[in-house]
């Protein structure tokens, strides 16, 4: 029993080196090209292409840095995705994806 107890306590799959999956990049590391563009293309382009298309086309395109930046600053894009109002079709953005967009904003829209 003692050997079994030692074996079970010594065999742990957690360590200080473990990386949390889907951890958003830090504020200083987020750029549109490296991080935000892939979120937009995967979740927003079906309705917010240039020009807007899809079954339920959005009122504006979200295909460039300037378009997404403008949507965050003047159209409440982050609130729309946090509330689940967007995207209307497909998968909702994950908490990590939303935090990545917020970090991009906080970091100065690089």
Buried (B, 14 or more C-beta within 10 A) or exposed (E): EEEEEEEEEEEEEEEEEEEEEEEBBEBEBBBBEEBBBEBBEBBBBBBBBEEBBBEEBBEBBBBEBEBBBBBBEEEBBBEBBBEEEBBEEEEBBBEBBBBBBBBBBEBEBB
